[in-house]
């Protein structure tokens, strides 16, 4: 007969540790989710009170007519 302490006890300890880590992970996840919800609820009035930026179209970096005037002539190119 195999002694209890040599086989069963070490396996029971491994299973207990694995389940303890899994349980702690679930508790941490639940606490994190709850904290995120609470923080979002408390910050919502501040978010709503902030002025919203106006949407303006972005100007082109260089106007098309100006870009045509700034073309660099390549050496050896024929000039008009």
ABEGO torsion letter per residue (X at the ends): XBBAAAAAAAAAAAAAAAAAAAAAAAAAAAAAAAAAAAAAAAAAAAAAABBBBBBBBBBBABBAAAAAAABBBBBGBBBX
